[in-house]
Amino acid sequence: MKGITPAVLVAALFFNSCATTSKTAKTKTDKMTATQESKQSENPLMRKSSLQFEAPEFDKIKTEHFRPAFDFGLKQHNLEIQSIADNPQPATFANTLEALEKSGEVLKRAQIIFGNLTSADTNPELQALEEEYASIFAAHNDKIYLNENLYKRIKSISPQGLDAESKRLLEVYLQNFEIAGAGLSTEAKEELKNINQELATLSTQFDSKLLEARKNGALLISDVKELDGLSQDQISAAANAAKKAGHQGYLLSLQNTTQQPLLSSLNNRKTREKLFKASWLRAEKGDSADTREVVEKLAALRLKKANLLGKKSFAEWKLQDQMAKTPAAATQLMKQIAKPAVEATKKEQAEIQKLIDAEKGGFKIEVWDWNFYAEKVRKAKFDLDESETKPYFEIFTVLEKGVFYAANKFYGISFKKRTDLPVYHPDVVVYEVFDTDGSSLALYYLDFYTRESKRGGAWMNNFVEQSYLLGTKPVITNCYNYAKPANGKPSLISFDEVETIFHEFGHAIHGIFATQKYPSLSGTNVPRDFVEFPSQINEHFALVPEVLKNYAIHYETKQPIPQALVDKILKARTFNQGYATTELVSAAMTDMAWHTITSEQELKPALEFEKSTLLSNGFTLQAVPPRYHTPYFAHIWGGGYSAGYYAYLWSEVMDLDAWEWIKQHGLLTRENGDRFRKYILSVGNSMDLNKAYRNFAERDPDIKPLLRSRGFIK
């Protein structure tokens, strides 16, 4: 995910297929058979899909199918877990860990499809279900991780004689159980269960409120003159959005981030101010969509949970199984980047103010002015106008002749569009992915356009996870929030948006190349501070000359992008990087501050807490807000990145160091692609990922390539 990356949809133990080995389990399962068969015949979530790779049967799945699937799945999984935990036979890898990996078939299927729909195409009924079941699922998860008998059985399994991946699975299970609180007293476990249920409910409430805030926060413009600077296509799209929402005029929908793409084009300063404030204030209006109270409760409750688990802060607890290991290590990296970023931003601000003064603007730069005047400075400094480049970036041409082309050249894989598979929304398209030998690897779903029923940002998720144990291949989705063009018009995007498509495909290819036996170690089931590495490195392919020339085709003339325009893009690469880095690292520091408090006395009202955090860490430039403001910081309150937003920077260190290696070894070669696939993309979480990186690059990652790429050092 770029800017946002995917919510954790299901707990680590909710795996496909039910299988146990004890006689007790068999008896209980037999008793359910008749009912199960009846329900399966009525509900597509109760049975394996008959489609290729068990792809979801969206033409059959209805909202009313989820509740019975959840209820049946929970009962089924409880019986499976009980039979594993109470098995009178001595614990073995097969009758305990493999049995756990195979358990919860119906529940996982229902949850993973539900989670994708509530993110990409929700409705009031789905939202109500989401809130109702959040605490139920949390409680179910605790039944597993806080099960004393199950924990004892796992601890008793010897690693002797196990293959490397099986040893890793045992290690991960033990760590997950211990982190979850399996070693706590009975009283402490009960308290933890209550906390976890409340946290789940609060996170779901946050997501629902934020979706409402984003919808209600869209800016309605009555006079088209206020939209001066926008293209006719953008104005038409705004008119269509207003009409669809039941309004007259022009509706400017909000993106998930603080800054909004249209701010770089709007000539009317008052309109820019209104659009920025609509974004900044969306979730702090004192109405039903105000998230501040929920955020403050989440922060306090997370601290309480961490203390109960023997840690000083939530971040200390959360980072135990990450590459960084400690909040101090993550913070040290952020500080290394923050100082040069702020210094570069000051220079950029001076340049912008100079332009404003030269134009006799008569004002000091405000936050809503930055992107508009930065674009002007870029035009003046590099003679680069975004309106010049957009005609060369038609969205499906970028995908098929850019993203897919690069993947073919580097990895040898190919893609075929599928129109015979059902989808959950008419905008969704599907491709089948083929390996170098022509065998089918995966199914790949794409959902490009924004709508009121979709959360903001861009992300990747699985519909089906790869697993040799379960005999499953990956079914993967990428979701975006690009403005849908007016009927008959091309979907033209900025180069920044081009990079986002390459980025999210990097997540997708990480899942597509999974080669694990066990689903819990498969694909993108890796630490947060590693998961962004494959996606970030894939962005670089967007500017590889051979790739760029293949997809950057003018949508009307069909001519490739002129070299002169390419040179401008390349020269402008470090432009505004101070700002871009500062808004990212300030958001990451805000996240870490919320989750490194060690007492409730350190907590303040949300806005006050954020303000003091930014000031104390040297982020004093009023015109440079964090990429995400606390009230709508979806990553950390609803999206699984709590105490983990630093991961983008941690991964970027690996990304840019690895890209240096790739460039030094011939760039777009099959040998390099095969090596990256073997050592990085195909290992999942089956080994220590620091070692995986060293296996690929034959060195530890160096921060200098990151600093150079952003123009902070030579």
Secondary structure, 3 states (H helix, E strand, C coil): CCCCCCCCCCCCCCCCCCCCCCHHHHHHHHHHHHHHHHHHHHCHHHCCCCCHHHCCCCCCCCHHHHHHHHHHHHHHHHHHHHHHHCCCCCCCHHHHHHHHHHCCHHHHHHHHHHHHHHHHCCCHHHHHHHHHHHHHHHHHHHHHHCCHHHHHHHHHCCCCCCCHHHHHHHHHHHHHHHHHCCCCCHHHHHHHHHHHHHHHHHHHHHHHHHHHHHHHHCEEECCHHHHCCCCHHHHHHHHHHHHHCCCCCEEECCCCCCCCHHHHCCCCHHHHHHHHHHHHCCCCCCCCCCCHHHHHHHHHHHHHHHHHCCCCCHHHHHHHHCCCCCHHHHHHHHHHHHHHHHHHHHHHHHHHHHHHHHCCCCCCCCCCCHHHHHHHHHHHHHCCCHHHHHHHCEHHHHHHHHHHHHHHHHHCCEEEEECCCCCCCCCCEEEEEECCCCCEEEEEEEEEECCCCCCCCCEEEEEECCECCCCECCEEEEEEEECCCCCCCCCECCHHHHHHHHHHHHHHHHHHCCCCCCHHHCCCCCCHHHHHHHHHHHHHHHHCHHHHHHHCECCCCCCECCHHHHHHHHHCCCCCHHHHHHHHHHHHHHHHHHHHCCCHHHCCCHHHHHHHHHHHCCCCCCCCCCCCCHHHCHHHHCCCCCCCCCHHHHHHHHHHHHHHHHHHCCCCCHHHHHHHHHHHHCCCCCCCHHHHHHHHHCCCCCCHHHHHHCCCCC
